[in-house]
Amino acid sequence: MSRRDFMSALTITIDGPAGVGKSTLAKSLAKHLGTPYLNSGSLYRAVAWKVSKQGVNTDDEDAVLALCKTTNFLLSLQGDYQSVVVDGTRLTHELWTSHISLIASEISRLPTVRTFLRPIQRHCGNDKGIVAEGRDMGTHVFADAEIKVFLDASPTIRAQRRFLELQGHDAAVSHETAASELMERDTRDANRNSAPLRPASDATIIDTTDLSAIQVVDAILALIKQRQIKHRSDPTPTIDTTKQSLASY
């Protein structure tokens, strides 16, 4: 297998809270590798959009699950581009408002909904490489991924990044609102019973506070290269050199 084929066949997960640069990094990495890109959050946002449209109470887990079962969700991955279609309607900017963000966060804590959506996400990486970003890609959806990365950053930097991201979709959002929603989301994600936000035991943790997207991509490419070397020399290594590759980064 050539180096390019090896790299494009990998399942790579990028997890972490909001504002750490997951989307920017995952898109850049997928484009570099020629691998499909999955933003798992867009699927929860699609459910949130339908929930909002139908007026379903997010505290009613059975009602939300019933809505999911009667809705046609289609994720189309083409390189670093992803389209989301719900019941024949292609959704773009509608998914990225602060209102939908909050509903998506509430929905994501529902165990039966997470279980229902998992096969849809898994199918995107069926028998081919993928760069998948989210909050439980490495711990739940793609627990068998070859490369797992968990991103983090300081609260101040995360709030600023999140504000800029939301402002691109919703000009009315304020920095204070973005910061407040970020803290609320952090608490909810970390404490939910189903697939709480946490690094996978075999994930490499990268603090992106003072790093550019290019620097983080380079760090992950170093992980991939190390994985390739291990794959060639010993398919069942006895030591874990994955985290060591970032020791001097």
N, C-alpha and C positions, 0 to 999 in steps of 0.2 A: 504494500500500500504506500502510495506517495505521501509526502509530507502534507500536501494540499488536501488529498483525500482523507488522510487521518484527521486533520484539523476540522474539516467540514462535516465529519461523521460524529463528532463529539456532542454529547448533551452537556450544556454548560448552564448552570443556574446562577442567577444574580439576585440575591435577596437583601432585604434591609428596609428600614422605615422610610417614610416620605422625606424628600429633601436631601438625600445622600448622593443623588446623581445616577440612579439605576437606569432610567430610560435613556439618557444621553449615552451612558457607557454601553448598555446592551445593544443599542442600535449601531453604535460605532463598531463594536466587536463583531456583530453579525455581518455588517457590511464588509469588514476586513476579511472575515473567514468565508464569505459567500454562503452563509448559513441563514435559514429562516429565523425571524425574530418574533417572540411571543411576549406580549405585555398582558400578563394574566389579569391585571387589574381592570383592563377594558371589559372583560367578561362580567366581572362583578358590577361594573358601572352600567353595562347593558341591562343586567337584571334590575339595577337601581332605577334606571330610566323607565323600564316597564312598570316597576312597582309604583313609581311616582305618577306615571300616566294613568294607572288603574286605581290609584288611591288605596293600595294595600297597606295595612299596618305592619311595619317591620318587626313588631313584637309578636306577631302571629306567625310562628315558624311554619305551621301547616299550610297557611294561606300563601306564603311566599314560595314554598316548595311546589304547591299546586300550580302556581303561576309559571314557575320554571318548567314544569312538565308539559304545559300546554303552549309553550312559546318555542318558536324555531330560532335558535341561536346559530349563527354561522360566522366562524372566524376564518378569514382567508389570509394566509401568510405568503408574501412574495418578497423574498429578500428581507431588507430592513423595514419593509412597509407592511402594515397590518390593517385590514378592513374588518369592520364589525357590522353585521346585518342582523336585524331583529325583525322577524315576521315580514321579511321583504323590504324593510326600510334600512338603508345604509346610514349609520350614525357617525358623526364626526365630532364637531365642537360641542354638541349636546351632552356628550359624555364627560366633559371636563370642567363643568361648573362646580363651584364650592358646594352647592346644594346636592348635586349628584354624588360628590365625594363623601359627604356625611352619610347619605343613605347607603352607599356602597360599603362604608365602614360598618354600619349597623347590620347589614346583610351578611357580611363576611364572618360574623361571630356565630352564625347559625350552622350547627354541625351537619344537618341533613342537606342544606343547600351546598355546603362545601363538598360533601360527598357526591352530590348530583353533578356538580360542575367539573369535578376532577377528571372523569373520562374524556370530556370535551377537550380539556387542556392536554391530557396525555396523547390524544389522537393527533394533535399538532406535531408531536415529536415522534410519531410512529415510524420506526425503522429508518430514521434519518436523523442527521444532526440538527440541533436547535440551540438557540440562545434564549433562555426563558427567564424573565424577570418578574419578581413579585415579592411575596412575604413568606411563602411556604413552599417555594419551588424545590429547594434542596432537602427540606425535611419531610415533605408530604407528597407533592405531585410527582416530582422526579427524584425520589429518594435514591435511585440507582445511578444518578448522573456521575459522569467521570470527573467533571470539574465543578466544584461548588465554591461560590464566593459570597461573603456577607459583607455589605458595605455599611459604614457608620460615619458620622461626622458630628461636630459640636452642635448643640441646640441652636445657637445663634446663626451659624452658617446654614443649617437645615431650614430654619424659618425663612431666611432671606431667599434661598433657592426655591422653596415652595411658593413664596409670594410671587416671585418672578414667573414661575411656571403657571400659576393660577391666573395671573394678570394677563398672560398671553391668550387665555380663553375667556376670562371674565374681567373686563377692565374696571368693574366696580369694586372688586375685592380689595380690602385694605391689608396692610402689613400686620396689624393687630389681629385681624380676623384669621389670617393665614397662620400666625403663630399659635393662636388659641386653638384652632382646629387641629393643628399639628400635635399639640400636647394631648388633646382629647383622643385623637386617633392612636397615639403611642400607647396610652393607658389601656384603651380598649383592645388593641391588637396584642399587647403583652399579656393581658389577663384573660383572654377568651379561652374557653375550655377546649375548643377544637382547633388544632394546629396553631398554637400561639406563636407570635413573632419571636424567633430565636435563631441563632446560628445552628446549622447542622453540626454534629459532632466532628465531622470530617471536612468542614468548610474552612477556607482561608478568610480571615477577617482583615479588611482593609479600611483604615480611617482615611476618608477622602477630604478632610477639612482643609488641608493645605496642598492638595494634589489637583492637577488638571485632569480632564478626561483622558487626554493622551497619555499621561503618566500612569493612570490606572489601567488603561487598555494595555500598555506595555507590560505592566506587572502581571496581568492575566495571561498575556501571550507567553511570558516567561514560565508561568505555571503549565501552560499547554506544552511548551517545548520540553519541560522537565518530565511531563507525563509521557511524551513521545519517546524520550530517551529510556525511561523505565519500561515502557511497553516493548521496546526493541531488545533490551538487555535481559529483563526478567519480568514476565507477566504477573508474577506473584511476589512483589518485593516484600522484604521483611522489615524495612524501615520506611517511615513516612518523610519524604523530602519535600512534599508539597509546601508546607508552611515555611520550611527552611529557605525556600527560594526568595522569600520576601524579607529575610532577616536583615539585609543591609539596604532595603529599599527606602 
